[in-house]
Amino acid sequence: MYGLSDEDLRIRDTASAFAESLMPYEAEAEAAGGKMPKELTEKLQARAIELGLYATNIPKSAGGPGCTALQQVLVQEQVGRVTNGLAWVMHTPPQWWVDVATDHQLQRWLLPTVRGEKHEAYAITEEFAGSDVSDLAATARREGDEYVINAVKWHVTSFNLADYVFVQAVLENGDHAGDHVLLVVDLPSPGIEVVRTPQYSHHIADEHPIVAFADVRVPTTHLVGAEGQGMTFTQDWFRFERLMVAARCVGAAQRLLDETTAFAQTRIVDGKPLGNHQLVAGMLADSATELFAARTMLYEVARSIDAGLDRKTLHGQASMAKLYCSEMAGRAADRAVQVFGGRGYMRENVAERMFRELRVERIWEGASEIQRLIVARQLMNRGPQALLGTAG
């Protein structure tokens, strides 16, 4: 089914078995607020690397496994089946960096990250610039051989675990004043301070603090690409991550359907299995149907990436996949809680955890409303055929 090759199936099944080995830790992680023993996390990451499930988006030329886009999706789909961020040990470093990294950047940050020795964070979002990352208040001023950064960034995911952070800012001076730059900043560095660390609905080890950068100085060697290219790299990251969000949502929906169906088969109400009651049967059928549609769309977009489709088309298709898969998973989670009843409201139940964790998928990496605008803009500017490949 889905036209997967033998190698695709091997990678998927390897990732599936590894994901299932993480599930026994979920209740423990939930009770501990997402924090797990460091030794355990390191052991799990080492195992992911050993199995070829780490940095799947990095080509062999940069030390990665060189997986296709479809294979990357297959791995991240299995990541989505596990709650509490435990499967984030199957990490995907910044693949867009490979083509533009200087030798200095390659040796200092990228290669160690691909090996699992370093971890990155992204400081892009701001209080008044969420999904629209073009409207930033963060500034970078060129002073000789340095940039001076001033910014307050929100939702800096994994900052507490990161060794360096990408900071996107607007240039204040020079030939590219008003354009964006992307800079690498080592952690810790003078002038960087965590303003506060909000508590979120989910319980995972990766925190999302508000971080202030006050006159933070970095050498010009920390510039990614060239001045004025900051938005290009961010868009590449968003396009990739939107597809990975879609993949994780498909995996989450599969886990929910598996767990809910098993419960509906064994829970007896009025002398027959719960799933034989028509209203419950309808919920199961809706979740299965939407999951099949979402996975088919997801795999098709991944194959389009592997086929080298037009960049703008891929941007729109990634938005469609993120939009549909995230909203589909939210509906599946809501139905799962309903089918489980009171059990579905208990934190020890996978449906309750998924219900909380999946809500953010419709917000981060571009809210659903932004995805709709991207798709609609392409329809208006290029027509349905360019986006959907239809004849007419």
C-alpha atoms as one frame of an Amber mdcrd trajectory, in Angstrom:
protein
   0.000   0.000   0.000   1.056   3.600  -0.747   3.655   2.357  -3.258   6.537
   2.135  -0.773   9.780   0.478  -1.861  11.520  -2.244   0.147  13.966   0.344
   1.489  11.111   2.685   2.400   9.434  -0.147   4.311  12.673  -1.046   6.086
  13.157   2.531   7.284   9.504   2.857   8.297   9.499  -0.424  10.200  12.786
   0.411  11.943  11.362   3.754  13.048   8.096   2.101  14.100   9.844  -0.457
  16.307  11.973   2.265  17.889   8.909   4.452  18.512   7.153   1.574  20.218
  10.184   1.042  22.467   9.698   4.628  23.706   5.996   4.309  24.548   6.521
   2.576  27.936   8.227   5.786  29.143   5.267   8.050  28.303   3.408   7.844
  31.628   6.646   8.425  33.536   7.477  11.437  31.389   3.974  12.859  31.842
   4.158  12.513  35.631   7.586  14.206  35.616   6.434  17.176  33.556   8.284
  15.859  30.537  11.689  15.725  32.197  13.473  12.399  31.843  16.854  11.299
  33.267  19.680  12.705  31.153  21.329   9.289  30.906  18.142   7.816  29.440
  17.748  10.588  26.883  21.377  10.209  25.805  20.919   6.450  25.505  17.811
   6.866  23.353  19.488   9.424  21.107  22.497   7.134  20.662  20.143   4.331
  19.675  18.364   6.571  17.150  21.740   7.456  15.604  22.766   3.808  15.533
  19.565   2.869  13.705  20.010   5.609  11.094  16.961   7.520  12.357  18.836
  10.703  13.319  19.445  13.591  10.892  17.542  11.750   8.165  17.215  15.040
   6.274  20.979  15.515   5.956  22.755  14.254   2.797  25.598  11.759   3.016
  28.018  14.495   1.926  27.429  16.175   5.299  27.445  13.007   7.361  23.731
  12.191   7.281  21.923   9.064   6.077  20.817  10.786   2.865  17.179   9.759
   3.092  14.651  10.811   0.480  11.918  13.267   1.462   9.461  10.375   1.547
  11.708   8.400   3.887  12.090  11.439   6.143   8.307  11.663   6.303   8.062
   7.960   7.161  10.405   8.439  10.129   8.689  11.581  11.403   5.329   9.856
  11.088   6.555   7.378  13.689   7.843  10.265  15.838   4.265  11.536  15.949
   2.987   8.284  17.438   4.859   8.929  20.717   3.709  11.534  23.251   5.715
  13.858  25.510   8.353  14.591  22.867  10.175  11.358  23.692  10.681  10.580
  20.008  12.294  13.955  19.368  15.546  12.029  19.760  14.963  11.262  16.055
  16.025  14.843  15.416  16.266  16.673  12.082  19.026  19.354  12.056  18.858
  22.376   9.696  19.178  20.758   6.260  18.991  24.111   4.454  22.353  25.028
   6.001  24.281  22.346   4.120  24.416  24.256   0.828  25.479  27.619   2.265
  27.564  26.776   5.352  31.140  28.012   5.257  33.850  25.549   6.243  34.044
  27.321   9.600  30.309  26.913  10.171  30.408  23.330   8.945  33.135  22.292
  11.369  32.013  24.363  14.345  28.263  23.736  14.298  26.727  21.728  11.472
  28.796  18.526  11.480  28.728  18.188  15.298  24.948  18.675  15.119  24.587
  15.938  12.504  26.624  13.649  14.783  24.311  14.437  17.707  27.021  16.265
  19.650  25.361  19.693  19.458  21.792  20.942  19.332  20.304  24.090  17.810
  17.371  26.383  18.556  15.588  28.996  16.431  14.946  32.514  17.729  12.601
  33.896  15.091   9.117  34.483  16.537   8.383  37.693  18.449   5.518  38.937
  20.587   3.997  40.887  17.703   5.450  38.839  14.834   4.232  35.270  15.026
   3.315  33.535  11.792   4.345  36.658   9.841   8.102  36.471  10.388   8.716
  39.266   7.894   7.560  41.843  10.445  10.364  41.648  13.004  11.451  44.228
  15.569  14.793  42.455  16.147  17.772  44.395  14.804  21.345  43.628  13.827
  23.872  46.444  13.406  27.152  45.955  11.571  30.157  47.303  13.480  33.418
  46.411  11.762  33.858  42.651  11.880  30.901  42.125  14.196  27.124  42.255
  14.268  25.369  43.655  17.323  21.992  42.030  17.986  19.092  43.469  19.954
  15.898  41.467  20.177  13.285  39.825  22.355  12.241  36.468  20.928   9.281
  34.325  21.966   8.714  30.553  21.884  12.390  29.701  21.405  11.849  25.949
  21.298  14.605  23.774  22.811  16.574  26.805  24.034  17.244  25.038  27.338
  18.889  22.141  25.483  20.653  24.112  22.741  24.355  24.792  22.219  23.679
  27.565  19.706  20.729  29.523  18.383  19.790  30.997  15.011  18.639  34.597
  15.386  16.777  36.364  12.601  16.930  40.140  12.616  16.585  43.228  10.421
  19.757  45.029   9.381  20.030  48.604  10.646  22.854  49.814   8.405  24.897
  49.085   5.304  23.920  48.297   1.726  21.230  45.854   2.895  19.657  48.022
   5.599  16.064  46.938   6.120  16.741  43.395   4.895  16.884  40.272   7.036
  19.939  38.414   8.239  20.260  35.046   9.959  23.041  34.818  12.535  24.407
  31.939  14.619  24.932  32.719  18.298  26.724  30.384  20.690  25.070  29.596
  24.011  25.706  30.951  26.492  26.880  34.364  25.275  27.083  37.758  27.047
  23.868  39.752  26.709  21.535  36.765  26.358  18.974  36.351  29.122  15.898
  34.212  29.577  13.114  36.657  30.409  10.779  33.904  31.557   9.842  30.339
  30.695   6.066  30.001  30.244   4.322  26.747  31.045   2.637  25.139  28.048
  -0.170  22.624  27.649   2.174  19.789  26.774   4.731  18.168  29.072   8.015
  17.757  27.207  11.670  18.340  28.108  12.153  21.047  25.469  11.221  24.442
  26.902  10.023  27.457  24.875  11.253  30.517  26.787  11.110  34.209  25.993
  14.728  35.239  25.381  16.245  38.734  25.311  19.341  39.649  23.293  20.886
  42.922  24.534  23.837  44.189  22.474  24.909  40.622  21.742  28.032  40.658
  19.601  28.900  37.952  17.085  31.661  37.910  14.459  30.689  38.320  10.808
  31.746  34.688  10.346  28.476  33.825  12.120  26.386  35.184   9.228  24.488
  32.437   7.433  24.675  32.946   3.678  24.663  36.629   2.803  23.006  39.791
   4.055  19.466  39.975   2.753  19.042  36.188   2.541  17.653  35.618   6.032
  14.065  35.159   4.884  15.115  32.638   2.218  16.543  30.258   4.797  13.598
  30.761   7.127  11.162  29.970   4.323  13.138  26.823   3.472  12.987  25.773
   7.112   9.268  26.504   7.341   8.526  24.535   4.177  10.463  21.520   5.468
   9.084  21.714   8.990   5.500  22.129   7.802   5.786  18.802   6.011   7.324
  17.207   9.108   4.492  18.613  11.256   2.062  17.011   8.819   3.926  13.709
   9.107   3.875  13.748  12.898   0.168  14.559  12.864  -0.509  11.567  10.620
   1.434   9.371  13.028  -0.484  10.747  15.996  -3.795  10.111  14.266  -2.743
   6.525  13.538  -1.866   5.940  17.197  -5.199   7.404  18.264  -7.119   5.258
  15.807  -5.250   2.132  16.935  -5.870   2.802  20.618  -9.473   3.907  20.162
 -10.405   0.958  17.958  -8.873  -1.502  20.429 -10.876   0.094  23.254 -14.078
   0.093  21.199 -13.600  -3.611  20.494 -13.180  -4.624  24.143 -15.415  -2.162
  26.009 -18.848  -3.775  26.356 -21.872  -1.499  26.613 -25.424  -2.904  26.700
 -24.105  -6.346  25.889 -22.099  -5.468  22.780 -18.750  -3.839  21.926 -18.771
  -0.055  22.110 -17.700   0.142  18.465 -20.876  -1.594  17.382 -22.938   1.350
  18.583 -23.609   3.465  15.532 -22.583   6.861  16.864 -19.227   5.503  18.028
 -18.819   3.539  14.795 -19.297   6.777  12.878 -16.497   8.483  14.789 -14.119
   5.606  14.112 -15.019   5.605  10.428 -14.506   9.361  10.112 -11.075   9.179
  11.744  -9.986   6.291   9.520 -11.210   7.995   6.346  -9.562  11.316   7.114
  -6.326   9.577   8.113  -6.210   7.723   4.791  -6.740  10.966   2.874  -4.119
  12.819   4.932  -1.462  10.138   4.560  -2.066   9.914   0.798  -1.649  13.688
   0.470   1.445  13.687   2.690   3.236  10.980   0.725   2.360  12.618  -2.593
   3.873  15.939  -1.496   7.015  14.141  -0.308   7.312  12.401  -3.654   6.912
  15.764  -5.399   9.892  17.056  -3.419  11.935  14.034  -4.458  10.906  14.629
  -8.071  12.174  18.211  -7.930   8.883  19.985  -8.478   8.766  23.779  -8.790
   9.764  25.504  -5.530   6.633  27.672  -5.363   4.406  24.680  -5.997   6.103
  22.739  -3.208   5.667  25.698  -0.871   1.922  25.688  -1.496   1.607  21.915
  -1.274   3.514  21.820   2.019   1.048  24.373   3.351  -1.888  22.243   2.213
  -0.409  19.170   3.877   0.289  20.998   7.128  -3.191  22.538   7.130  -5.123
  19.352   6.435  -3.048  16.927   8.495  -2.922  19.126  11.601  -6.641  19.804
  11.548  -7.387  16.151  10.806  -5.312  15.051  13.814  -7.114  17.543  16.038
 -10.459  16.084  15.039  -9.164  12.538  15.576  -7.953  13.460  19.068 -11.277
  15.021  19.977 -13.141  11.918  18.845 -10.716   9.671  20.715 -11.309  11.485
  23.997 -15.048  11.186  23.406 -14.876   7.455  22.694 -12.749   6.802  25.771
 -15.201   8.829  27.851 -13.974   9.589  31.371 -10.834   7.566  30.714 -10.028
   9.908  27.863  -9.783  12.793  30.315  -7.094  11.081  32.404  -3.491  12.140
  31.834  -2.405   8.513  31.849  -4.485   7.986  28.700  -2.831   8.577  25.337
  -5.923  10.364  24.005  -5.737  13.006  26.727  -2.052  13.656  26.074  -2.513
  13.768  22.313  -5.484  16.105  22.709  -3.232  18.644  24.434  -0.125  18.098
  22.358  -1.790  18.246  18.950  -3.466  21.596  19.510  -0.284  23.535  18.860
   0.210  21.862  15.475  -2.430  24.228  14.083  -0.394  27.188  15.320   3.384
  26.792  15.158   5.349  26.835  11.903   2.531  29.001  10.584  -1.040  28.917
  11.839  -3.790  27.257   9.813  -5.005  30.681   8.727  -1.562  31.477   7.270
  -1.535  28.171   5.378  -4.928  29.016   3.880  -3.640  32.416   2.765  -0.568
  30.824   1.136  -2.711  28.325  -0.761  -5.278  30.935  -1.803  -2.566  33.350
  -2.944  -1.085  30.677  -5.201  -4.512  29.928  -6.645  -5.052  33.595  -7.408
  -1.569  34.217  -8.810  -0.837  30.950 -10.607  -4.132  29.102 -10.942  -5.243
  25.658  -9.723  -3.233  23.748 -12.315   0.133  25.036 -11.050  -0.691  24.010
  -7.490  -2.619  20.788  -8.094  -1.147  19.570 -11.359  -4.592  19.227 -12.889
  -5.400  19.479 -16.576  -7.942  21.998 -17.659
